Amino acid sequence: MNNRIRELRGDHGWSQADLAERLDVSRQTVNAIETGKYDPSLPLAFKIARLFGLSIESIFEPEPPVAPPVSRHPME
């Protein structure tokens, strides 16, 4: 899932550790969310949105679906 957390954190002048403390999670969790390696739980996503005063949708954006592969076999 794509997100704007790094950008928003930077706008506030917060380190990953600062944000982690405000969210009551580890710095590693903040890093994993920012890099897209971990999608936050819904309660944590709401907590992040409240902290920044934004909607969840303005922070998190699902990645577009992957199209199925196109068959390369000629039609008979």
N, C-alpha and C positions, 0 to 999 in steps of 0.2 A: 504494500500500500504506500502510495506517495504521500508525503506530508510536508508541512511548512515549519516544523518545530525548530529546526536549526535556525532558520530565518527569524522566527518570532523570538527565540531565546536571545539571538544576537541583538535584535532591536531593543531588548530590555537590558542588555549588558550582562547577562547571566552566563556563567559557566555551566557545563553539564552538571557539575556537582551542586551548583546553586539550584538549578531546576529540579534535580533529583530530590534535594532536601524539601523543596516546596511541595513536591508530589508524593513524598514519603516512599520513594523507590530508590534503587541503587543507581549510581552514575552509569554503570554498565547497561542498565535497562534503558536509560535515556539514550545512550549511544546506539543501542540496538534498534530502538524505535526510529531515531534519526536516519540511520543507514538503511532502513527497510528490512532489517533482519528479523524484526519482531513486530507484530501488530498488537497494539495495546488492547486489553480487555475493554468492554464497553464502559464499565465504571471508571476505568483510568482515562479513557478517551473523554468522558464527560468532565472529569476532574481537570484535564489539560485545557479543555475548551473554557471552563469556568475561570481558570487561572488567567488565561489570556483575554477573557471577555469576548470570545468569539463562538460561533456555532461549530459543531463538530465538522460539518460539511465544508466550512471555510478553512479548516486545518488539514483534514484527511481527505484524500481522493483515491478511490479504488483504481487499480491499474486496469486499463482497457482489456476486455476479454481477448484471448488469442483466437484468431480465426482457424478453423480446421484446415489441414493441408488440402491443397487442390490436387485432384487426381491428374496425373500426367499421361494417362492412357488415352489414346484416341478413341473416340466413340465408334462403335461398329454399326 
